[in-house]
Amino acid sequence: MHRDLKTGNIMLDEQQNIRIMDFGLSKSTLITTMTTLGTVLGTLGYVAPEQITGSEVDHRADIFSFGVIMYELLTGELPFSGENEMAMIHAIFNVTADCPSITRKEIGHEWDELVMNCLQKDPQLRPQNVSDIKKHIFAVNC
C-alpha cells in the first residue's frame, strides 16, 4: 500500500515510463500510532474515507486514490472539494462526484464506470484489486 497516491507523486522517467514516488507513508513505523491518534494520513482530496476515520485501511484505499487521480486526469479537477478541511472531509464522506463525462462530454461512459467504481465510499464496492482495474482499462482501449 502506498497510502498517499496523488498526481504529485506520479512522475515520468527518461523513457516516459510512469513512476510512483514518495513511499514515505507506506514505510513509516508510525502509521499505526498516528492512525489511532486520528491523524489523517495522505493528502486530503485524495484519501479514502476509511483513511480519515482511522478505520482499517488496506489496498482498496489506494484504489480510491487511483479513482481520484483518474478523475483529475480526465476532468482537470478533483472529484471532492471544499472551502476548508472540514468541508473537504464532508464532501469525501457525503458527496457523490459527477461522472467525468458530465464535466467533459468527450469522455466515454466506460471511463465513468471505472472511475466511479473506484470512488465508492465503501471499500467492498470498489474494485477489489488492481487486476480488475487493468482488465477494465484494456477492455476500454480495445
N, CA, C and O atoms as CSV, one atom per row, in Angstrom:
chain,resi,resn,atom,element,x,y,z
A,1,MET,N,N,0.838,-1.177,0.000
A,1,MET,CA,C,0.000,0.000,0.000
A,1,MET,C,C,0.884,1.242,0.000
A,1,MET,O,O,1.924,1.289,0.658
A,2,HIS,N,N,0.456,2.215,-0.733
A,2,HIS,CA,C,1.193,3.475,-0.805
A,2,HIS,C,C,0.684,4.464,0.242
A,2,HIS,O,O,1.484,5.065,0.960
A,3,ARG,N,N,-0.615,4.639,0.338
A,3,ARG,CA,C,-1.323,5.490,1.295
A,3,ARG,C,C,-1.302,6.977,0.977
A,3,ARG,O,O,-1.959,7.756,1.668
A,4,ASP,N,N,-0.565,7.396,-0.053
A,4,ASP,CA,C,-0.559,8.818,-0.414
A,4,ASP,C,C,-0.451,8.978,-1.928
A,4,ASP,O,O,0.323,9.800,-2.419
A,5,LEU,N,N,-1.228,8.190,-2.662
A,5,LEU,CA,C,-1.230,8.338,-4.114
A,5,LEU,C,C,-1.898,9.657,-4.478
A,5,LEU,O,O,-2.979,9.971,-3.981
A,6,LYS,N,N,-1.261,10.412,-5.333
A,6,LYS,CA,C,-1.779,11.685,-5.832
A,6,LYS,C,C,-0.986,12.045,-7.074
A,6,LYS,O,O,0.085,11.489,-7.319
A,7,THR,N,N,-1.506,12.965,-7.846
A,7,THR,CA,C,-0.817,13.321,-9.093
A,7,THR,C,C,0.591,13.827,-8.821
A,7,THR,O,O,1.483,13.625,-9.645
A,8,GLY,N,N,0.809,14.471,-7.700
A,8,GLY,CA,C,2.143,14.970,-7.356
A,8,GLY,C,C,3.153,13.882,-7.066
A,8,GLY,O,O,4.355,14.145,-7.046
A,9,ASN,N,N,2.686,12.665,-6.840
A,9,ASN,CA,C,3.586,11.533,-6.586
A,9,ASN,C,C,3.732,10.617,-7.798
A,9,ASN,O,O,4.246,9.504,-7.681
A,10,ILE,N,N,3.286,11.080,-8.946
A,10,ILE,CA,C,3.426,10.297,-10.169
A,10,ILE,C,C,4.293,11.090,-11.136
A,10,ILE,O,O,3.977,12.229,-11.477
A,11,MET,N,N,5.376,10.484,-11.568
A,11,MET,CA,C,6.338,11.152,-12.444
A,11,MET,C,C,6.622,10.283,-13.670
A,11,MET,O,O,6.293,9.097,-13.695
A,12,LEU,N,N,7.223,10.878,-14.658
A,12,LEU,CA,C,7.700,10.144,-15.826
A,12,LEU,C,C,9.221,10.082,-15.767
A,12,LEU,O,O,9.880,11.071,-15.445
A,13,ASP,N,N,9.774,8.903,-16.084
A,13,ASP,CA,C,11.220,8.803,-16.140
A,13,ASP,C,C,11.717,9.223,-17.526
A,13,ASP,O,O,10.932,9.689,-18.352
A,14,GLU,N,N,12.999,9.061,-17.776
A,14,GLU,CA,C,13.601,9.493,-19.042
A,14,GLU,C,C,12.990,8.808,-20.259
A,14,GLU,O,O,12.970,9.385,-21.347
A,15,GLN,N,N,12.492,7.584,-20.090
A,15,GLN,CA,C,11.875,6.837,-21.185
A,15,GLN,C,C,10.359,7.032,-21.233
A,15,GLN,O,O,9.663,6.321,-21.958
A,16,GLN,N,N,9.853,7.983,-20.470
A,16,GLN,CA,C,8.426,8.292,-20.398
A,16,GLN,C,C,7.588,7.174,-19.760
A,16,GLN,O,O,6.394,7.051,-20.032
A,17,ASN,N,N,8.229,6.362,-18.911
A,17,ASN,CA,C,7.512,5.361,-18.126
A,17,ASN,C,C,6.976,6.017,-16.860
A,17,ASN,O,O,7.647,6.857,-16.259
A,18,ILE,N,N,5.784,5.640,-16.460
A,18,ILE,CA,C,5.187,6.182,-15.243
A,18,ILE,C,C,5.873,5.583,-14.025
A,18,ILE,O,O,6.090,4.373,-13.948
A,19,ARG,N,N,6.211,6.447,-13.077
A,19,ARG,CA,C,6.847,6.019,-11.825
A,19,ARG,C,C,6.087,6.623,-10.650
A,19,ARG,O,O,5.781,7.816,-10.642
A,20,ILE,N,N,5.790,5.795,-9.669
A,20,ILE,CA,C,5.155,6.268,-8.449
A,20,ILE,C,C,6.262,6.596,-7.461
A,20,ILE,O,O,7.165,5.791,-7.233
A,21,MET,N,N,6.184,7.781,-6.879
A,21,MET,CA,C,7.222,8.282,-5.981
A,21,MET,C,C,6.680,8.384,-4.551
A,21,MET,O,O,5.494,8.174,-4.297
A,22,ASP,N,N,7.589,8.712,-3.631
A,22,ASP,CA,C,7.274,9.059,-2.248
A,22,ASP,C,C,6.511,7.960,-1.526
A,22,ASP,O,O,5.302,8.057,-1.319
A,23,PHE,N,N,7.221,6.936,-1.155
A,23,PHE,CA,C,6.635,5.838,-0.402
A,23,PHE,C,C,6.792,6.038,1.105
A,23,PHE,O,O,6.767,5.073,1.869
A,24,GLY,N,N,6.953,7.283,1.527
A,24,GLY,CA,C,7.183,7.589,2.938
A,24,GLY,C,C,6.108,7.066,3.866
A,24,GLY,O,O,6.429,6.501,4.911
A,25,LEU,N,N,4.837,7.236,3.517
A,25,LEU,CA,C,3.767,6.762,4.391
A,25,LEU,C,C,3.647,5.253,4.383
A,25,LEU,O,O,3.224,4.659,5.375
A,26,SER,N,N,4.010,4.631,3.291
A,26,SER,CA,C,3.872,3.177,3.231
A,26,SER,C,C,4.912,2.487,4.103
A,26,SER,O,O,4.699,1.350,4.526
A,27,LYS,N,N,6.039,3.154,4.382
A,27,LYS,CA,C,7.117,2.536,5.140
A,27,LYS,C,C,7.182,3.004,6.589
A,27,LYS,O,O,7.932,2.446,7.390
A,28,SER,N,N,6.414,4.008,6.921
A,28,SER,CA,C,6.532,4.623,8.239
A,28,SER,C,C,6.167,3.647,9.346
A,28,SER,O,O,5.161,2.943,9.258
A,29,THR,N,N,6.987,3.609,10.386
A,29,THR,CA,C,6.682,2.788,11.561
A,29,THR,C,C,5.651,3.481,12.439
A,29,THR,O,O,5.156,2.879,13.392
A,30,LEU,N,N,5.313,4.739,12.141
A,30,LEU,CA,C,4.347,5.483,12.937
A,30,LEU,C,C,2.915,5.339,12.434
A,30,LEU,O,O,1.990,5.883,13.038
A,31,ILE,N,N,2.723,4.612,11.336
A,31,ILE,CA,C,1.401,4.527,10.725
A,31,ILE,C,C,0.337,4.109,11.737
A,31,ILE,O,O,-0.674,4.798,11.875
A,32,THR,N,N,0.535,3.011,12.437
A,32,THR,CA,C,-0.478,2.523,13.365
A,32,THR,C,C,-0.722,3.527,14.480
A,32,THR,O,O,-1.873,3.818,14.805
A,33,THR,N,N,0.331,4.056,15.065
A,33,THR,CA,C,0.187,5.018,16.141
A,33,THR,C,C,-0.525,6.270,15.663
A,33,THR,O,O,-1.443,6.750,16.327
A,34,MET,N,N,-0.117,6.802,14.528
A,34,MET,CA,C,-0.717,8.025,14.030
A,34,MET,C,C,-2.192,7.808,13.694
A,34,MET,O,O,-3.022,8.677,13.962
A,35,THR,N,N,-2.515,6.678,13.119
A,35,THR,CA,C,-3.899,6.400,12.760
A,35,THR,C,C,-4.763,6.322,14.010
A,35,THR,O,O,-5.875,6.849,14.020
A,36,THR,N,N,-4.277,5.677,15.060
A,36,THR,CA,C,-5.077,5.567,16.271
A,36,THR,C,C,-5.251,6.913,16.956
A,36,THR,O,O,-6.208,7.100,17.706
A,37,LEU,N,N,-4.360,7.837,16.717
A,37,LEU,CA,C,-4.496,9.173,17.280
A,37,LEU,C,C,-5.395,10.062,16.434
A,37,LEU,O,O,-5.659,11.203,16.811
A,38,GLY,N,N,-5.872,9.560,15.290
A,38,GLY,CA,C,-6.807,10.304,14.474
A,38,GLY,C,C,-6.161,11.214,13.448
A,38,GLY,O,O,-6.840,12.065,12.874
A,39,THR,N,N,-4.891,11.063,13.203
A,39,THR,CA,C,-4.224,11.880,12.202
A,39,THR,C,C,-4.540,11.345,10.816
A,39,THR,O,O,-4.429,10.144,10.571
A,40,VAL,N,N,-4.931,12.226,9.914
A,40,VAL,CA,C,-5.215,11.817,8.544
A,40,VAL,C,C,-3.892,11.547,7.848
A,40,VAL,O,O,-3.015,12.410,7.805
A,41,LEU,N,N,-3.755,10.360,7.309
A,41,LEU,CA,C,-2.551,10.002,6.583
A,41,LEU,C,C,-2.832,10.081,5.097
A,41,LEU,O,O,-3.772,9.461,4.601
A,42,GLY,N,N,-2.030,10.833,4.399
A,42,GLY,CA,C,-2.249,11.043,2.985
A,42,GLY,C,C,-2.629,12.490,2.744
A,42,GLY,O,O,-2.663,13.300,3.670
A,43,THR,N,N,-2.909,12.800,1.510
A,43,THR,CA,C,-3.239,14.166,1.126
A,43,THR,C,C,-4.744,14.301,0.989
A,43,THR,O,O,-5.371,13.604,0.191
A,44,LEU,N,N,-5.316,15.200,1.771
A,44,LEU,CA,C,-6.756,15.405,1.741
A,44,LEU,C,C,-7.176,15.748,0.323
A,44,LEU,O,O,-6.520,16.543,-0.350
A,45,GLY,N,N,-8.244,15.164,-0.121
A,45,GLY,CA,C,-8.686,15.302,-1.510
A,45,GLY,C,C,-8.415,14.031,-2.284
A,45,GLY,O,O,-9.099,13.737,-3.265
A,46,TYR,N,N,-7.411,13.268,-1.848
A,46,TYR,CA,C,-7.050,12.012,-2.494
A,46,TYR,C,C,-7.289,10.809,-1.577
A,46,TYR,O,O,-7.268,9.668,-2.039
A,47,VAL,N,N,-7.513,11.052,-0.296
A,47,VAL,CA,C,-7.622,9.938,0.655
A,47,VAL,C,C,-9.015,9.332,0.655
A,47,VAL,O,O,-10.013,10.014,0.422
A,48,ALA,N,N,-9.054,8.044,0.922
A,48,ALA,CA,C,-10.311,7.304,1.037
A,48,ALA,C,C,-10.965,7.634,2.380
A,48,ALA,O,O,-10.280,8.004,3.334
A,49,PRO,N,N,-12.286,7.501,2.452
A,49,PRO,CA,C,-12.974,7.786,3.718
A,49,PRO,C,C,-12.388,7.025,4.909
A,49,PRO,O,O,-12.274,7.576,6.004
A,50,GLU,N,N,-12.021,5.776,4.698
A,50,GLU,CA,C,-11.505,4.984,5.815
A,50,GLU,C,C,-10.165,5.495,6.339
A,50,GLU,O,O,-9.807,5.226,7.486
A,51,GLN,N,N,-9.424,6.224,5.515
A,51,GLN,CA,C,-8.169,6.815,5.990
A,51,GLN,C,C,-8.448,7.974,6.944
A,51,GLN,O,O,-7.650,8.249,7.840
A,52,ILE,N,N,-9.545,8.634,6.757
A,52,ILE,CA,C,-9.889,9.776,7.606
A,52,ILE,C,C,-10.372,9.317,8.971
A,52,ILE,O,O,-10.040,9.925,9.989
A,53,THR,N,N,-11.147,8.256,8.993
A,53,THR,CA,C,-11.734,7.798,10.257
A,53,THR,C,C,-10.787,6.952,11.082
A,53,THR,O,O,-11.052,6.686,12.254
A,54,GLY,N,N,-9.693,6.529,10.485
A,54,GLY,CA,C,-8.782,5.657,11.210
A,54,GLY,C,C,-9.235,4.214,11.211
A,54,GLY,O,O,-8.704,3.389,11.955
A,55,SER,N,N,-10.224,3.903,10.372
A,55,SER,CA,C,-10.663,2.516,10.227
A,55,SER,C,C,-9.537,1.697,9.609
A,55,SER,O,O,-8.514,2.234,9.183
A,56,GLU,N,N,-9.748,0.406,9.572
A,56,GLU,CA,C,-8.739,-0.444,8.962
A,56,GLU,C,C,-8.573,-0.065,7.494
A,56,GLU,O,O,-9.547,0.037,6.748
A,57,VAL,N,N,-7.332,0.140,7.101
A,57,VAL,CA,C,-7.008,0.562,5.738
A,57,VAL,C,C,-6.255,-0.561,5.054
A,57,VAL,O,O,-5.313,-1.126,5.610
A,58,ASP,N,N,-6.683,-0.878,3.837
A,58,ASP,CA,C,-5.952,-1.855,3.051
A,58,ASP,C,C,-5.732,-1.293,1.648
A,58,ASP,O,O,-5.907,-0.096,1.424
A,59,HIS,N,N,-5.352,-2.144,0.716
A,59,HIS,CA,C,-5.002,-1.716,-0.640
A,59,HIS,C,C,-6.150,-0.996,-1.351
A,59,HIS,O,O,-5.915,-0.261,-2.310
A,60,ARG,N,N,-7.371,-1.199,-0.898
A,60,ARG,CA,C,-8.508,-0.545,-1.551
A,60,ARG,C,C,-8.546,0.959,-1.306
A,60,ARG,O,O,-9.225,1.684,-2.033
A,61,ALA,N,N,-7.825,1.439,-0.293
A,61,ALA,CA,C,-7.682,2.890,-0.113
A,61,ALA,C,C,-6.883,3.471,-1.279
A,61,ALA,O,O,-7.187,4.563,-1.760
A,62,ASP,N,N,-5.866,2.745,-1.731
A,62,ASP,CA,C,-5.104,3.181,-2.903
A,62,ASP,C,C,-5.966,3.130,-4.165
A,62,ASP,O,O,-5.772,3.935,-5.076
A,63,ILE,N,N,-6.905,2.203,-4.226
A,63,ILE,CA,C,-7.817,2.132,-5.376
A,63,ILE,C,C,-8.720,3.369,-5.391
A,63,ILE,O,O,-9.000,3.915,-6.459
A,64,PHE,N,N,-9.172,3.810,-4.226
A,64,PHE,CA,C,-9.941,5.052,-4.140
A,64,PHE,C,C,-9.084,6.216,-4.650
A,64,PHE,O,O,-9.541,7.015,-5.467
A,65,SER,N,N,-7.854,6.307,-4.172
A,65,SER,CA,C,-6.948,7.381,-4.602
A,65,SER,C,C,-6.694,7.321,-6.099
A,65,SER,O,O,-6.604,8.361,-6.752
A,66,PHE,N,N,-6.576,6.121,-6.651
A,66,PHE,CA,C,-6.428,5.966,-8.100
A,66,PHE,C,C,-7.648,6.547,-8.816
A,66,PHE,O,O,-7.511,7.197,-9.853
A,67,GLY,N,N,-8.831,6.313,-8.265
A,67,GLY,CA,C,-10.043,6.888,-8.847
A,67,GLY,C,C,-10.007,8.406,-8.846
A,67,GLY,O,O,-10.426,9.041,-9.814
A,68,VAL,N,N,-9.509,8.989,-7.763
A,68,VAL,CA,C,-9.375,10.447,-7.689
A,68,VAL,C,C,-8.393,10.939,-8.756
A,68,VAL,O,O,-8.651,11.934,-9.433
A,69,ILE,N,N,-7.279,10.241,-8.899
A,69,ILE,CA,C,-6.271,10.619,-9.895
A,69,ILE,C,C,-6.855,10.528,-11.306
A,69,ILE,O,O,-6.672,11.436,-12.117
A,70,MET,N,N,-7.552,9.436,-11.594
A,70,MET,CA,C,-8.164,9.293,-12.918
A,70,MET,C,C,-9.185,10.399,-13.162
A,70,MET,O,O,-9.243,10.961,-14.256
A,71,TYR,N,N,-9.979,10.709,-12.161
A,71,TYR,CA,C,-10.970,11.786,-12.274
A,71,TYR,C,C,-10.259,13.099,-12.611
A,71,TYR,O,O,-10.674,13.835,-13.506
A,72,GLU,N,N,-9.195,13.370,-11.885
A,72,GLU,CA,C,-8.446,14.608,-12.109
A,72,GLU,C,C,-7.814,14.636,-13.496
A,72,GLU,O,O,-7.825,15.674,-14.158
A,73,LEU,N,N,-7.267,13.519,-13.939
A,73,LEU,CA,C,-6.667,13.466,-15.276
A,73,LEU,C,C,-7.712,13.661,-16.374
A,73,LEU,O,O,-7.438,14.298,-17.392
A,74,LEU,N,N,-8.900,13.117,-16.167
A,74,LEU,CA,C,-9.956,13.213,-17.180
A,74,LEU,C,C,-10.649,14.572,-17.207
A,74,LEU,O,O,-11.067,15.037,-18.268
A,75,THR,N,N,-10.771,15.214,-16.036
A,75,THR,CA,C,-11.574,16.436,-15.959
A,75,THR,C,C,-10.782,17.700,-15.648
A,75,THR,O,O,-11.250,18.810,-15.901
A,76,GLY,N,N,-9.587,17.531,-15.102
A,76,GLY,CA,C,-8.800,18.691,-14.696
A,76,GLY,C,C,-9.160,19.216,-13.313
A,76,GLY,O,O,-8.681,20.273,-12.905
A,77,GLU,N,N,-10.004,18.482,-12.590
A,77,GLU,CA,C,-10.376,18.909,-11.240
A,77,GLU,C,C,-10.544,17.694,-10.338
A,77,GLU,O,O,-10.688,16.568,-10.813
A,78,LEU,N,N,-10.524,17.936,-9.035
A,78,LEU,CA,C,-10.734,16.862,-8.074
A,78,LEU,C,C,-12.224,16.553,-7.953
A,78,LEU,O,O,-13.054,17.441,-8.147
A,79,PRO,N,N,-12.572,15.316,-7.636
A,79,PRO,CA,C,-13.989,14.964,-7.517
A,79,PRO,C,C,-14.654,15.539,-6.267
A,79,PRO,O,O,-15.873,15.707,-6.239
A,80,PHE,N,N,-13.867,15.841,-5.237
A,80,PHE,CA,C,-14.399,16.352,-3.981
A,80,PHE,C,C,-13.696,17.659,-3.650
A,80,PHE,O,O,-12.475,17.761,-3.772
A,81,SER,N,N,-14.455,18.646,-3.236
A,81,SER,CA,C,-13.850,19.934,-2.911
A,81,SER,C,C,-14.538,20.535,-1.705
A,81,SER,O,O,-15.613,20.099,-1.295
A,82,GLY,N,N,-13.901,21.538,-1.150
A,82,GLY,CA,C,-14.450,22.253,-0.013
A,82,GLY,C,C,-13.607,23.471,0.267
A,82,GLY,O,O,-12.433,23.532,-0.100
A,83,GLU,N,N,-14.213,24.441,0.920
A,83,GLU,CA,C,-13.515,25.693,1.216
A,83,GLU,C,C,-12.474,25.543,2.310
A,83,GLU,O,O,-11.573,26.373,2.430
A,84,ASN,N,N,-12.590,24.488,3.110
A,84,ASN,CA,C,-11.628,24.232,4.173
A,84,ASN,C,C,-11.564,22.722,4.400
A,84,ASN,O,O,-12.260,21.959,3.729
A,85,GLU,N,N,-10.730,22.297,5.345
A,85,GLU,CA,C,-10.544,20.866,5.580
A,85,GLU,C,C,-11.835,20.166,5.984
A,85,GLU,O,O,-12.119,19.068,5.506
A,86,MET,N,N,-12.612,20.784,6.850
A,86,MET,CA,C,-13.860,20.147,7.299
A,86,MET,C,C,-14.842,19.988,6.140
A,86,MET,O,O,-15.517,18.964,6.035
A,87,ALA,N,N,-14.924,20.992,5.276
A,87,ALA,CA,C,-15.819,20.906,4.118
A,87,ALA,C,C,-15.341,19.827,3.159
A,87,ALA,O,O,-16.151,19.115,2.566
A,88,MET,N,N,-14.037,19.704,3.007
A,88,MET,CA,C,-13.468,18.663,2.143
A,88,MET,C,C,-13.771,17.282,2.714
A,88,MET,O,O,-14.165,16.379,1.977
A,89,ILE,N,N,-13.594,17.116,4.005
A,89,ILE,CA,C,-13.892,15.829,4.646
A,89,ILE,C,C,-15.376,15.502,4.494
A,89,ILE,O,O,-15.733,14.359,4.207
A,90,HIS,N,N,-16.228,16.481,4.682
A,90,HIS,CA,C,-17.664,16.272,4.495
A,90,HIS,C,C,-17.949,15.788,3.071
A,90,HIS,O,O,-18.733,14.860,2.871
A,91,ALA,N,N,-17.314,16.415,2.094
A,91,ALA,CA,C,-17.531,16.026,0.693
A,91,ALA,C,C,-17.071,14.599,0.435
A,91,ALA,O,O,-17.765,13.838,-0.240
A,92,ILE,N,N,-15.925,14.233,0.957
A,92,ILE,CA,C,-15.410,12.874,0.741
A,92,ILE,C,C,-16.395,11.840,1.281
A,92,ILE,O,O,-16.576,10.785,0.674
A,93,PHE,N,N,-17.034,12.132,2.413
A,93,PHE,CA,C,-17.976,11.195,3.021
A,93,PHE,C,C,-19.381,11.255,2.441
A,93,PHE,O,O,-20.078,10.241,2.412
A,94,ASN,N,N,-19.807,12.421,1.981
A,94,ASN,CA,C,-21.227,12.610,1.686
A,94,ASN,C,C,-21.577,12.979,0.259
A,94,ASN,O,O,-22.744,12.893,-0.125
A,95,VAL,N,N,-20.612,13.384,-0.531
A,95,VAL,CA,C,-20.913,13.829,-1.891
A,95,VAL,C,C,-20.557,12.727,-2.874
A,95,VAL,O,O,-19.493,12.113,-2.790
A,96,THR,N,N,-21.465,12.489,-3.803
A,96,THR,CA,C,-21.151,11.617,-4.932
A,96,THR,C,C,-20.727,12.534,-6.073
A,96,THR,O,O,-21.502,13.371,-6.533
A,97,ALA,N,N,-19.511,12.366,-6.512
A,97,ALA,CA,C,-18.984,13.216,-7.583
A,97,ALA,C,C,-19.780,13.006,-8.863
A,97,ALA,O,O,-20.326,11.930,-9.105
A,98,ASP,N,N,-19.835,14.055,-9.678
A,98,ASP,CA,C,-20.417,13.905,-11.010
A,98,ASP,C,C,-19.535,12.980,-11.831
A,98,ASP,O,O,-18.319,12.949,-11.643
A,99,CYS,N,N,-20.129,12.243,-12.720
A,99,CYS,CA,C,-19.341,11.402,-13.630
A,99,CYS,C,C,-18.427,12.302,-14.466
A,99,CYS,O,O,-18.819,13.411,-14.827
A,100,PRO,N,N,-17.229,11.841,-14.773
A,100,PRO,CA,C,-16.321,12.654,-15.589
A,100,PRO,C,C,-16.935,13.132,-16.903
A,100,PRO,O,O,-16.623,14.230,-17.364
A,101,SER,N,N,-17.810,12.318,-17.515
A,101,SER,CA,C,-18.404,12.694,-18.799
A,101,SER,C,C,-19.379,13.865,-18.673
A,101,SER,O,O,-19.712,14.497,-19.675
A,102,ILE,N,N,-19.836,14.159,-17.469
A,102,ILE,CA,C,-20.696,15.332,-17.273
A,102,ILE,C,C,-19.854,16.604,-17.392
A,102,ILE,O,O,-20.295,17.605,-17.957
A,103,THR,N,N,-18.639,16.545,-16.851
A,103,THR,CA,C,-17.736,17.693,-16.921
A,103,THR,C,C,-17.149,17.855,-18.314
A,103,THR,O,O,-17.029,18.968,-18.828
A,104,ARG,N,N,-16.783,16.723,-18.919
A,104,ARG,CA,C,-16.181,16.743,-20.259
A,104,ARG,C,C,-16.928,15.751,-21.126
A,104,ARG,O,O,-16.776,14.539,-20.969
A,105,LYS,N,N,-17.727,16.261,-22.032
A,105,LYS,CA,C,-18.629,15.441,-22.853
A,105,LYS,C,C,-17.901,14.412,-23.724
A,105,LYS,O,O,-18.485,13.388,-24.082
A,106,GLU,N,N,-16.650,14.668,-24.063
A,106,GLU,CA,C,-15.925,13.755,-24.950
A,106,GLU,C,C,-15.422,12.494,-24.240
A,106,GLU,O,O,-14.896,11.586,-24.884
A,107,ILE,N,N,-15.581,12.440,-22.939
A,107,ILE,CA,C,-15.152,11.265,-22.174
A,107,ILE,C,C,-16.226,10.186,-22.292
A,107,ILE,O,O,-17.409,10.448,-22.071
A,108,GLY,N,N,-15.808,8.989,-22.637
A,108,GLY,CA,C,-16.745,7.879,-22.794
A,108,GLY,C,C,-17.279,7.381,-21.465
A,108,GLY,O,O,-16.623,7.495,-20.430
A,109,HIS,N,N,-18.473,6.833,-21.511
A,109,HIS,CA,C,-19.115,6.331,-20.301
A,109,HIS,C,C,-18.370,5.144,-19.689
A,109,HIS,O,O,-18.519,4.866,-18.500
A,110,GLU,N,N,-17.568,4.444,-20.498
A,110,GLU,CA,C,-16.786,3.337,-19.949
A,110,GLU,C,C,-15.752,3.838,-18.936
A,110,GLU,O,O,-15.393,3.120,-18.003
A,111,TRP,N,N,-15.274,5.084,-19.127
A,111,TRP,CA,C,-14.359,5.674,-18.151
A,111,TRP,C,C,-15.128,6.081,-16.903
A,111,TRP,O,O,-14.623,5.954,-15.787
A,112,ASP,N,N,-16.352,6.573,-17.092
A,112,ASP,CA,C,-17.206,6.904,-15.946
A,112,ASP,C,C,-17.342,5.699,-15.026
A,112,ASP,O,O,-17.191,5.809,-13.809
A,113,GLU,N,N,-17.628,4.556,-15.623
A,113,GLU,CA,C,-17.846,3.339,-14.842
A,113,GLU,C,C,-16.621,2.998,-13.992
A,113,GLU,O,O,-16.747,2.713,-12.801
A,114,LEU,N,N,-15.452,3.028,-14.600
A,114,LEU,CA,C,-14.232,2.692,-13.871
A,114,LEU,C,C,-13.980,3.688,-12.746
A,114,LEU,O,O,-13.769,3.293,-11.600
A,115,VAL,N,N,-14.002,4.959,-13.065
A,115,VAL,CA,C,-13.691,5.992,-12.069
A,115,VAL,C,C,-14.698,5.972,-10.926
A,115,VAL,O,O,-14.310,5.999,-9.758
A,116,MET,N,N,-15.967,5.926,-11.249
A,116,MET,CA,C,-16.987,5.968,-10.209
A,116,MET,C,C,-16.958,4.716,-9.331
A,116,MET,O,O,-17.260,4.795,-8.140
A,117,ASN,N,N,-16.603,3.574,-9.896
A,117,ASN,CA,C,-16.445,2.368,-9.081
A,117,ASN,C,C,-15.278,2.515,-8.113
A,117,ASN,O,O,-15.368,2.092,-6.961
A,118,CYS,N,N,-14.194,3.106,-8.571
A,118,CYS,CA,C,-13.041,3.322,-7.692
A,118,CYS,C,C,-13.367,4.309,-6.575
A,118,CYS,O,O,-12.797,4.222,-5.488
A,119,LEU,N,N,-14.276,5.243,-6.832
A,119,LEU,CA,C,-14.625,6.286,-5.857
A,119,LEU,C,C,-15.743,5.883,-4.888
A,119,LEU,O,O,-16.255,6.725,-4.150
A,120,GLN,N,N,-16.116,4.624,-4.887
A,120,GLN,CA,C,-17.148,4.173,-3.946
A,120,GLN,C,C,-16.683,4.430,-2.511
A,120,GLN,O,O,-15.524,4.182,-2.179
A,121,LYS,N,N,-17.572,4.919,-1.676
A,121,LYS,CA,C,-17.238,5.203,-0.276
A,121,LYS,C,C,-16.912,3.918,0.486
A,121,LYS,O,O,-16.015,3.897,1.329
A,122,ASP,N,N,-17.639,2.858,0.184
A,122,ASP,CA,C,-17.464,1.560,0.847
A,122,ASP,C,C,-16.399,0.769,0.101
A,122,ASP,O,O,-16.568,0.486,-1.085
A,123,PRO,N,N,-15.307,0.406,0.764
A,123,PRO,CA,C,-14.241,-0.352,0.090
A,123,PRO,C,C,-14.726,-1.661,-0.537
A,123,PRO,O,O,-14.152,-2.122,-1.524
A,124,GLN,N,N,-15.769,-2.256,0.021
A,124,GLN,CA,C,-16.302,-3.512,-0.524
A,124,GLN,C,C,-16.909,-3.313,-1.912
A,124,GLN,O,O,-16.995,-4.261,-2.693
A,125,LEU,N,N,-17.326,-2.091,-2.221
A,125,LEU,CA,C,-17.964,-1.812,-3.513
A,125,LEU,C,C,-16.967,-1.373,-4.585
A,125,LEU,O,O,-17.323,-1.282,-5.760
A,126,ARG,N,N,-15.744,-1.107,-4.197
A,126,ARG,CA,C,-14.699,-0.720,-5.155
A,126,ARG,C,C,-14.152,-1.968,-5.843
A,126,ARG,O,O,-14.370,-3.083,-5.370
A,127,PRO,N,N,-13.439,-1.783,-6.964
A,127,PRO,CA,C,-12.695,-2.931,-7.495
A,127,PRO,C,C,-11.824,-3.487,-6.371
A,127,PRO,O,O,-11.244,-2.729,-5.595
A,128,GLN,N,N,-11.737,-4.790,-6.290
A,128,GLN,CA,C,-11.048,-5.407,-5.166
A,128,GLN,C,C,-9.554,-5.575,-5.359
A,128,GLN,O,O,-8.826,-5.877,-4.414
A,129,ASN,N,N,-9.103,-5.378,-6.588
A,129,ASN,CA,C,-7.663,-5.472,-6.838
A,129,ASN,C,C,-7.309,-4.746,-8.133
A,129,ASN,O,O,-8.183,-4.402,-8.929
A,130,VAL,N,N,-6.040,-4.526,-8.323
A,130,VAL,CA,C,-5.559,-3.795,-9.497
A,130,VAL,C,C,-5.798,-4.597,-10.773
A,130,VAL,O,O,-5.957,-4.009,-11.843
A,131,SER,N,N,-5.825,-5.900,-10.685
A,131,SER,CA,C,-6.082,-6.721,-11.871
A,131,SER,C,C,-7.450,-6.418,-12.463
A,131,SER,O,O,-7.606,-6.402,-13.684
A,132,ASP,N,N,-8.446,-6.177,-11.608
A,132,ASP,CA,C,-9.781,-5.813,-12.098
A,132,ASP,C,C,-9.740,-4.485,-12.848
A,132,ASP,O,O,-10.386,-4.331,-13.884
A,133,ILE,N,N,-8.991,-3.543,-12.330
A,133,ILE,CA,C,-8.849,-2.229,-12.987
A,133,ILE,C,C,-8.135,-2.389,-14.316
A,133,ILE,O,O,-8.545,-1.811,-15.323
A,134,LYS,N,N,-7.076,-3.166,-14.317
A,134,LYS,CA,C,-6.300,-3.389,-15.541
A,134,LYS,C,C,-7.177,-4.012,-16.627
A,134,LYS,O,O,-7.113,-3.595,-17.783
A,135,LYS,N,N,-7.988,-4.996,-16.273
A,135,LYS,CA,C,-8.890,-5.622,-17.250
A,135,LYS,C,C,-9.857,-4.599,-17.831
A,135,LYS,O,O,-10.121,-4.600,-19.033
A,136,HIS,N,N,-10.380,-3.734,-16.983
A,136,HIS,CA,C,-11.323,-2.720,-17.450
A,136,HIS,C,C,-10.641,-1.751,-18.413
A,136,HIS,O,O,-11.200,-1.413,-19.456
A,137,ILE,N,N,-9.445,-1.309,-18.065
A,137,ILE,CA,C,-8.709,-0.367,-18.937
A,137,ILE,C,C,-8.404,-1.008,-20.277
A,137,ILE,O,O,-8.576,-0.367,-21.314
A,138,PHE,N,N,-7.956,-2.253,-20.285
A,138,PHE,CA,C,-7.665,-2.922,-21.548
A,138,PHE,C,C,-8.932,-3.129,-22.374
A,138,PHE,O,O,-8.890,-3.047,-23.602
A,139,ALA,N,N,-10.054,-3.396,-21.713
A,139,ALA,CA,C,-11.322,-3.571,-22.437
A,139,ALA,C,C,-11.748,-2.248,-23.077
A,139,ALA,O,O,-12.279,-2.244,-24.187
A,140,VAL,N,N,-11.522,-1.136,-22.396
A,140,VAL,CA,C,-11.868,0.185,-22.933
A,140,VAL,C,C,-11.006,0.518,-24.142
A,140,VAL,O,O,-11.490,1.101,-25.112
A,141,ASN,N,N,-9.743,0.153,-24.087
A,141,ASN,CA,C,-8.802,0.521,-25.158
A,141,ASN,C,C,-8.814,-0.425,-26.346
A,141,ASN,O,O,-8.138,-0.163,-27.341
A,142,CYS,N,N,-9.566,-1.523,-26.270
A,142,CYS,CA,C,-9.604,-2.476,-27.392
A,142,CYS,C,C,-10.705,-2.143,-28.365
A,142,CYS,O,O,-10.878,-2.841,-29.365
